[in-house]
Amino acid sequence: MLETLCQTSPLCGMALQSKWTEAGPLTTVRSAVSALRESLRQQLQYGLGLAIQKGLPFLLIPVLVAYYGDHTYSSYVLFYASTLMFLNFTSLGVPNATIPFWYAERDKHALSWTFLLLLMVVQAGLSLFMGLGLFYVYRQSLGGNASVRLTLLGVVSAFLANFNQFLTGVCRARQHARRFLIAQVLAGAVLVGCVFLFRGTQRLDLLVILFVIFLFCQNVYLLGSVIEYLRQSRPQFDWGLARRILGYSLPLLPHLEAVAFFFWIDKYVVEHYFTAAQFSGFVVSFQYAYAQSLLSGTLTMYTFPLMCKLVIKHQDSRLRWVIRSYNFIYIGLGTLWVAGLLALQHLHLRLGINSTGFLVLGAAFVVWNVASNYTNVLWARLMTPAVTGVTISAGLVLLALLRIGSWTHSLILCYLSHLGWAAATLLGLVWLEHRQRKPSGSPPQSLELASRPWNLIEGV
């Protein structure tokens, strides 16, 4: 019975397939079950950590509004959104390269120091431009005489956020899910304590400082994942490695900005060309469908490092098992989510969604979650320029459907625009991944190009 369970479970089946020929059936089944438990344990820890990191600020909203005032909290949200716009530019996307290069490079000491120094130099060099931009944004949106102080806090917040992304990447690459969870618990406890300690002080800069402390506490504990490599060697900087890191990270900037634009333009079109009721139904339906992305975001904490490891070891058969397993999970859970909300809507609960539109958007985000698997595989192959090209090119489908929908006043085309974009992106990514496959034992073309950083973009 245990053997049958493992063969029918996609995650356990992956471990079973790779080890069956190396040991007896009973030993193989036990190893597969152990691997399954370990993967589930890590994914649970990542899920709980993300729930604290992302969810705690939302759970604290009533407390923050009550203790610091609704205007102060609203100003903080505006401050946060403004700072977020500059976040990736200040680091040139360097933290996004942490996991792939952690598996690709053998010298972890040189890698750790190069990442750390590159991140410091890039952020220090761009902080002046970021500061000027933030000062202008804060001055226009928040006003008052605190713009200089808020600008300094914005720069510090961006520094800590980028280092947090780098340290989290090291934790994920080293499979330190427990350390990530503990970091969130400790930092969350400090944040809650500070919120109650300084209650009644309705100052925006103080509220910003509380969340800066939240990030700082996370970083102090997460630093333990990389500190051993920094202690065991002198500071060193590998220029060739730095060039390869930037060759990987820079193409991610237009990708991230394009995705943000495509997720904004649809709402602008619907708000501009349709009624207020139709706009509200579109936004609410979109938000409920978008909730599926939380699933892929949580599972990616575990799957992306695994994919990077399998790509480096050229274990293509296991890699295909991972992709198929999580495709099955995304399709199954996504279908349940869509069907469940439609059932609640049918029971006359006031969800405020457009049933037909939500069905289309729900299908679109199921496709997006599946596409995220192929995105991660191609990022693991260091093919960020190609992924960016596919995503932006496929976005033309969205723009075309939105344009036709606005001309003909057809709201359903606006809903379909996301499904068209997702499907076109998935097809392009699957084609790229299929093109990268080579006979067993030969390295993928993308890794050969990555060894020659000046050919990285040209070769793709």
N, C-alpha and C positions, 0 to 999 in steps of 0.2 A: 504493500500500500504506500509506503514511504517512497519507494522507487517510482511508482506511478505519479505521485504528487510532484516529485522533482522533475519528471519528464514533461509534465503538463504545465509547469510554472515557467514562464519565459525567462525570469531572472535566474532561477535555479538551473534551468536547462542550459544556460550559457556555461555555467561552471561545470555541469555534468558533461557537456560535449567535449570540453577541453581536457578533462581529467580521466575520462572513462578508460582510455587506452593505457593509462599510467598505473592503475591500481585495480584491485578487485572491485566488484559491483558494490559491496557494502561500504567499503572505505570511500569509494567515489561518491556514493549518496551522502554519507556523513560530511564529507568535505563540501559538497554542494550545498547542503543545508546550512553548514557553518558559514559559508560565503554569503548565502542569502540573508542569514540573520545579521551578519556584520554590515552588509549593505543597507538593510532596513534600519539598523541601529544608527548608522551615520546619517541617513536621510532624515530620521526622526529628530536627531540632535540639530541638524541644520534647519529643519522646519521650525523647531521650537526657538532656536536662536533668531531666525528671521522674524518670527512672530513677535519676539520682544523688541528687536531692532526697529522693525517697521511699524508694528502695531501699538507699542507703548505710547508713542507721541499722539496717536489717535485716541487711545483710551484716556489719556490725560487731558483731552480737550475741555471737558466740563470743569475740571479742577483749575486748569490754566485760565479759563474765562472767568471763573468765580474769584480767583485770587489775584489775577493780574489785569483783569478787565478785557472786555471783548475787543475794544479798539487796539489794545496792546497786542493781543494774540493775533488779530487780523493783520496787523503791521508785521508781526514776525513771519506769518505765512508768506506775505509779499517779499520780505527780506530773503526768506529761504528760496522762493521761486526765482528771484533775481540772481542770487548767488549760484544757483544750479545751472543757469545759462552759461556761466563762465567756467564751470568746473572742469569739463573735459579739455577745454582749450588751455587751461593753466598747466596741465600735465602732459599735453600732446597725446593723451591716451596711453601713456607709458604703463600705468598699472594694469591695463587690459592684457598686456603681454606676459604677465607674471607666470601663469600656469603653463602655457605651451613651452616657454623657454626653461622653466624649471625641470621639465622632463627632457628637453632637447640638449641641455648643457650638463656635462659631467662635473665640472668644477663649480660646486655650489658656493664656495667662498668668493670666487671672482664674480659669480653671478649675483650674489647678495649685495656685495659692495657696489658693483656696477649699477644695479637697479637703484639702490639707495642714493648714490651720488648723482646719477642721471636725473632722478626725480627731484632732488634738491636743486640742482643747477637749472633745470628747465623751469621749475616753479619760481625760483628766485629771479631768473631772467625775464619771465613773463609777468611777474607780480606788479611791475609798474604799469603795464598796459591794462592788466586786470583791475588794478586799483583805480585808474582813471575811469574805466568803464563802469565799475561799481559805484564810484562817487557820483557819476552823472545819473545813473539809474536811481540810486537812493535819493539823490537830490530832487529828481523829478517826481518820484513816486511817494517818498516818505516826508520830504521837506524837513523843516526844522534846522536846528543848529548842530545836530548830532551826526551829520553826514560823514565827517572825518572819522569819528570814533566807530561808526558802523562800517565804514570802508575797511578799517584795520581789522575789525572783527570778521568781516566777510573774507578777507584774504587769509586770516588764520583758519577760519572754518574750511576754506577750500584746501589749504595745506593739509589739515588733519583728515579731511574726507578722502583725499587722494592717497595719503599714506595708509589710511584704513583699508582702502581697496587693495593696495599692494600687500599689506599684512594678511588680510583675509585670503587673498590669492595664494600666499605661501601656506596658510593653514589648510586650504582645500587641496593643494598639491601634495602636501604631506599627510593628508587624511586626518588632520587634527580637528575633527568635528566637535569633540568634547571641549577643547580649548576655546573654539568659537562660541559655543553655548555658554560656557562659564564667563567669558568676556562680556557677553550681552547681559547676563544675570547681574554681575557685579556693577557694570555701568548703569544698568537700569535701576538698581537699588540706590546708587549715588544720585541719579537724576531725580527720583521720587523724593529722596531725603532733602535735596536742595530746593525742590519746588515747595515743599512744606516749610522749610527753614526760612525762606525769603518771601513768603506769602505776604500779600498786602502791598508790595512794592511795585507799583504800576509803571515800570520803566522797561522800554524795549531793549536797551542794551543789556540789562540784567538778564532778561529772558534769553537773549542770544547767548550770553555767557554760560547759562545753565546747559544749553545744548552743546556748546563747545566743550564743556567739562564732560558731558556724556561721550563725545567722540574721543576725547583725550584718555579717559579711563579705559575705553575699549582698546585703544592703541597700546597703552602700557602693558596690558595683559597679552595682547596678540603678539607683541614684540618677542615674546618667549619662543615663538615658532622659528625665528630667524637669528636670534641673538647668538646661538652657539657658533654659527658660521662667521659672524662678525668678530667674535672674540678670538677665534682660532687663527686669524690671519690679519696682516696689516691692511690698512685701506689700500685698495687697488682699483684701477679703472681700465676696463678693456674697451678700447675705441671700436674695434671691429664688432664686438658684441653689442655695443651701444648703437651702432649703425643698423645692425639687424633688428634690434628692438624697435627703433624708430621706423624702420621699413615695414614692420608689422603693425605698429600702433597708429601711424599717421593716417592710413586709409580708413581707419575706424571712425575718424572725426566726421567726414562727409556722410558715412553710413548712419551714424547716430543722429546727425542733424536732419538727414533726409527722412528717417523714420519719424522723428518728432514733427517735421513739417507735414508729412502725409497723415499723421494722426490728428493734426490740427485743421487742415484744410477742409476735411469733410464736414466738420461742425460749422466752420465759417460759411460754407456753401449752403447747408441746410438752414442755418439761421438767417441767411440773406435772402433766399429764394422761396422759403416755405413759411407756413404760419407758426405762431409761437407754440401752439399745441403740438404740431408735427415736430418742431425742433426739440421740445421737451421729451416727447416719446422717443426720438432718435437718440438723444444723449443718455437717457435712462437705460434704454435697450443696449446701447453700446457699453455702458458701465457694467451691467450684469454679465454681458458676454465677455468683456475684458477680464473679469474676475478669473477666468481660466488661466490667464497668464501667470497668476500666482502659483499655480501648480507647476508649470514648466520652470518658473524661476527657482522654486524650492528644489526640484529634482535636479536641475542643472548644477546646483552647488556640488552634487556628487558625481553626476555623469560627465561633466566636462573634463575634470582631471582624469577620470577613467579613460575617456576617449583619447586624450593627449598621450597617456601611457601606452595605450594599445597602438596608436599611430607610430610612436617612436620605436616600439618593439616589432612593428610590421605584422601584428596579429590581426589580419584582415577578417578572418572567419569569426573571431570573437567580437570584433568591432561591429560586424553585420548583425550578430546576435544582440548586441546592446541596442543598436538602432531599432531593430524590429521589436524588441521587447518594450522599449519605451514608446514606440509608435503605437503599439497595442494599448499601453496604459493611457496615453493621451486620448486616443480615439474612444476607448471605453469610458473613462471618467468624464471626458468632455460631453459625450452623448448623454450620460446620466445627468449631468448638470443642466443641459439644455432641456431634456425631457422633464426633469423635476420642476424647473421654473415654469415651463409651459403648463404643467399639471396644476401648479399653484395658481397660475393665472386663470386657468379654466375653472378653478374653484372659487373664482370671484374675489381673490385676495388682491388688494390694491398695490400691485407692483409698479404700475405706471409704464409697462412696456408695450410695444407694438408687437403682437404675437408673430406676425409674418416676418417683420424686420428682425426680431430677436432670433428667430430660427435661422435666418440667413447669416446674421452676425455671429451666432453661436457656431455655425458650421465654419465660418471664416477663421475663428480663433482655434478651432480644432485643427484646421489646416496649418495655422501659424505655429501651433505647438509642435506638430510633426516637422514643419520646416525648421524649427529651432534645433532639432536633432542634427539635421544636415548642415545648418549654419555652424554648430559647434564642431562637427567633424572637420569641416573645411577650415575653420579657425585653428583647429588643432594641427592641420596640415600647413599652417602659416599662409593661408590663401585669403587674407583679408581684402586685398584689392579686388579679387574676383567676386567675393561675396558682396562687396559694396556695389560693384557694377551690376550684378543681377538684381539686387534690391531696388536700386534707383531705376533701372530700366523697367522692371516689373511695375514700379509705381506709376508709370505712364498709363497703364490700364486703369488704375484708380482715377487718375486725373481725367481720362477720356470719358469714363462712365459718369463721373461727377458733372462734367461739362454737358454731356447729353441730357442727364437728369435735370439739370438746371434749365436747359433750353425747353425741354418738353414738360417740365413740372412733374416729373415722374420720381416720386420719393423712393420707390423700390429700387431704382437704378443706383441711388445713393447708398442704399444698404448693400446692393450687389457689388459696389465698387471695392469694398474690403475683401469680399470673397474672390473677386477677380484678381486683385493684387496678391492675395495670399497664394492662390493657385498658381499664378504665373511665377511667383518667387519660388515656390516648392518645385515646380518643374525645372526651373533653371538650376537650382541647387542640386537636385537629384542628378541632372545631366553632368554637372561639374564633378560630383563625387564619383559617378560611374566612369568618367573620363580619367580620374586619378588612379583607378585601380590598376595594379600591375601584377604580374605573376609573383607567387610567394617567394620571398627572399630578396626581391629587388626593392629598393627604397622608392617611395612616391616621388614624382617629379617635383612637387612643392618643397620637399625636404632637400633635394639636390639644389634647388634654386636658393633655398634659405642659407646654404653654406656659402653662397656668393651673393651678398646683400645687394650689390649693384645691379644684379639681374632679377631681383625679386619681383619687381613690378613688370619689367619688360617680358619676363618669361611667362607670367600668367596671362 
